[in-house]
Amino acid sequence: MLQTRDIAVLCSACRYYVLNRQQIQRLHFPADPDGRITRRRLQMLVEQKLLNRQQMLFCHPGSGTPAPVYYPTRKAAEFLAEHFEDARFLRVPAKPPIPHHTFHWLMVSDTHMAFDRAATAKDTVRIDEWINEYDELEPNEQSPDKKFRLYTLIREIPRLVCVPDAGFVIDAKGIRKAFYLECDRNTSGVAQIAASKTPGYAAMQEGRLHTRHFPSAVDAFVVLMVAPGDKRRNALRRAIHDKPGAHLWRFASAEDLARRNGLFDPIWYGCHHEQPTALVNAEAV
């Protein structure tokens, strides 16, 4: 029999897509210091085919001991859609993460959770309409620009696409602004990232294509790049500062995002100024 917190775990799996046991424990089993209860409930959900479990096949040398990750099943999405009478659950991805991208997805989940925590500081601000890269628009389509909600084909020749790690809206007292997320794990050179990522976002802004994803958002959007540490953050800033659409980008370190409020604290750096700013003016809301 499902307990209330089992349903909460399934909701988190659908919201964040890929989670490890430690993340689930922090969210839903904070009074389980050794993780025994958490493991037992996760095993039950796996046996009930409400969660998928995937072993870590690749491990970055600096990422610690590999551990299984969990992601939702189609059965879980259908159960939650019926339980909450909310068809949006049917859009969540139930496909396994690409094995060598698993640590990347855990970083996206950590970032998402950090924003959710930050929003609790003000009841006039909320994180709305979060879309992960693999959230589906039309599950039976084969072409990625028709299958996935965020995959944006800007032109065929020469081919230009924009594929954010995630997108979301910050709603501050009814004013809604769109944000796209890029999580960097220091696995590619900064010059390569700058050359590959910036043209798509610049073209998105020029054509206001973000309104396909977030029709109610204001005209401009912001691209948030989260880097592992300060040095990598600053290297990415330097690499992007002379690229098209550089004014759209803001950069923070995962360390700052974990220990400070990602919405209201000044931890975000632009390409062309040295002083960090906040995403939301706390005094205005």
N, C-alpha and C positions, 0 to 999 in steps of 0.2 A: 504493500500500500504506500502511495506517495505521501510524504509529509509536506507541510507548507514550505519548509526550507529546501526540499528536493525540487519543488516547482520553482523556487527562487534561483536555484542553481541552473536549471534549464533556461530560465529567462536570461541569466547572465551569459550562458553559452551562446544563446541567440544574439544577445546584444554585442558581445565582444568577439565572437567567432572562435578564437583559439585561446585556451587557458590551460595553465598547468595546475597541479594540485595546490601549490603554495598560494597562487592567486585566488583560487576558489576558497581556500581555507581562510584567507584574510577577509574575503567578502562575506562569507556565510557561516564560518565555524571559528570565530575568534577565540572561543573558550576551549579549543581543542589543541593544546600546545604541542602534542606529539604527532598529531595528524591521524591518529588511529580511527576516529569516528569519521573524519572526512574521507579516508580511503574506503571505509566500509560503505558509505552512502554512494560514493562514486562507482564502486564495483556493482552495487545494486542497479544503478542507472545504466551502466554498460550492459549488464545482463538483461535488463528490460528493453534494450535497444533504443534507449532514449538519449544516450551519449555514445559517441564514437571515441575510442582511445587509440592513439597512434604513438608508437615508440619513436624515440629520437634516433634517427639514423646518421645524422651528422652533428658534430659538436665543435664549435669554435673553441680554440685553446683557452680563451679568456672567459668562457661562459659557464664554467663550473661543470658539475656532473650532469650528464644528460638524464632527463626524466620524461615520462610519458606526457603527452598533451591530450586535451579533450576538446571536441568540437561537436556541434549539434547533429542529430540525425533528422532525416525527413519526418520520421515518426514523431519526434519531439516537436518539430515545427507545427505539424498538424494537430497534435494534442494541445499546444498552447493557443493556436488559432481558435480551436473550439472552446477551450477552457475560458479564455478571455474575450471570446467573440470578436477577435481582431485579426483580420486577414493579412495584416502586415507581417505576421510571423511566417507566412508562407513564402516570403521573399528571401528569407535568410539562407545563406549558403550551407549546404550539407555535404559538400565535396571535401575530401581531405586536403589539408595544406600541402603544398609542394615540400618534400622533406627538407631540402636545403634552405628553404625560406622560413622554417618553423621559428627560429629565434627572432627573425624579423617580425613575424606575426605576434609573438609574445610582447615585443616592444610596442607594437601598435596597440595591443590590448592594455598595456601599462599606461600608455599615453591617454587612451580613452578613459581609463579609470581615474587618472589624475585630473582630467577636465571635469568628470562627473563629481569628484570630491570638491573641486574648486567651486563649482556652481552652488554647492550647499551653503556657502558663506553668505549668499544674498538671495532672498526669496523672490526678488524682482528679475533675476537672471537665470536662464536655463540653457542647457545644451539640447538642441532640438535637431531632429531629422538626420541623425548620424547614419552615414552610408559607408559600408566597407567596400573594398575593391571588388570582392566577389559576390556582393549582393545582386540578386538577379532581377531583371526586368521581364524577360521572356525565357523561361527555363528551356524550352524546346528549340530555341534558335541556336544556330551553329556559329554565326558571325559574332565576334565578341562585342562589337559596337551595338548590336541588337540584343545580345544576351544579357550583358551586365549594365547596371544602372550608371556607373561612373565612367566606363570606357567611352571616350569621346573621340570619334573619327572626325578630324577637322578637314582634311582633304585627302584624296586618293593619290594624286600625282603632283609633286612628289609627296609620298605618304607622310602625314603628320597626325599623330594621335596624342592625347593627354590622358594618362592613367594614374590618378592619385592613389595613394594608399588608403585614404578615407576622405570624406567630406562631411561637413556639418554646418549647422547654423547656430550662432549665438543670438539669443533673443534677450535684449536688455530693455525692459519696460516697453515692449512692443516694437522696438527698433530691431530689425533682423538683418544680420550680415553673414555672408557665406565665407567659410574657411575650408581650405584644402590642406591635407596633412601629408608630409613626406617624412618618414622615419629612416634615418641613416644609421647603419651599423659599422661604418668604416670598412666596407668590403669592396668599394670601388674608389678610384681616384677622383678627387674633387673636380678636376678639369673635365673628366668624362661625365660626371653628374651634371655639371653646369651646362655642358653642350647638349646633353640629351633631354634634360628636364625643362629648361627655360623656354624654348620655342613654343611648345604646346601651351603652356600657361599664358604666354604673351598673346598668342592667337585666340585663346579662350576669352581673355579680357577684351580684346579688340572686337570680337563678335558677340560679346555678352552671352557666351554659351553656357555660363554657369547657371543661367536662369532655366535651362533644361532640367537641371538637378534640383534647384531651389527657386521656384517661381516667385516666392514671396520675399526674397532677399533684396537688399538694395543693390544698386548698379555695380559697385566695385566688390571684389573679393580679395582675400589675403591668402598667401601660401605660407604655411607654417612648417619649417624644417626643424626637426628635433635631432640633435647630434649626440653622440655618447658623452662628450666632454667639451670643455671650453676651447681647447686648441683646435679640435675638429670643427667646432661651431665657427670659429673665426676663419679657418681655412676655407670653409664653404662660403662664408660671406665675401671673402676676397675673390673667390673664383666666380661668383655670380654678379659681382657689383657692376661689371661692364656689359652684361648680357641683356637682351631684350626683356623688358618687364621686370627688371631688377627691383623696381619700387614696390612690387607686389609682395616681396618676400620678407619674412621675419624668422629669426633664428634663436633657438634656445638650446641649452644642454639638458639632457635627460636628468642629470644630477639636480639642476635647479628646479626642474619640473616636479621631481619627486619630493623635494623638501620644502618647496614654497607653493604659493597659490598661483596656478598657471593662468588665471584670468585677471586677477587684481594686483599682483605683484609685478614690478618692472623687471622682467627677466628676458624680454624679447628684443633682440637687436635687429636693426635694419642693415642694409648694405652700405649706406652712405652717412650714418651718424653713429657716434660712439656711445651715446647714452641709451641704456635700455628703457623700454616703455612697457606698460601693461596693455593687455588686449582690451580691457574694459575699465573705464574710469569709475572707481568704487564710489567716489563722492557723488557722481552724477546719477547713480542708481540706488 
